[in-house]
Amino acid sequence: MFGKKDPTNIKTLIAHGTCIEGDMKFEDGLRVDGEVHGAIRANAGDGSLLVISEGALVEGGVKADRVIINGTVNGPVEAREVLELQAKAKISGDVQYAALEMHHGATILGQLRPLESASSEDKAPIRLAATNP
């Protein structure tokens, strides 16, 4: 993301074929390849990373420092630092972000709003990914 190596390790995996019912809290890194029917929240300020892979489904809101989505989220999304929406991302809900990278093909049914704490001097609020010919 934005040319920097991600220092957060993914320590928890919800594998393909797994379905979690209920809200979740996590620290560090979480990757969702399966389904979560409930909200996913990371503790604030610990450099958290949430990855929602292609084919994954989250029925509820998500909130983490850094969020990468290539699956489906039905609920609000909040990325306290960076939100990356990859080509197969599908979001039905409002989206809040400090910085946004959106690839061609990603879809959002909701409002895009920068977080109030994001400083325009620190980072570009929106970056659109270019497609290669």
Buried (B, 14 or more C-beta within 10 A) or exposed (E): BEEEEBEBEEEEBBEEEEEBEEEBEBEBBBBBBBBBBBBBBBBEEEBBBBBBBEBBBBBBBBBBBBBBBBBBBBBBBBBBBBBBBBBBBBBBBBBBBBBBBBBEBBEBEBEBEBBEEBEEEEEEBEBEBEEEE
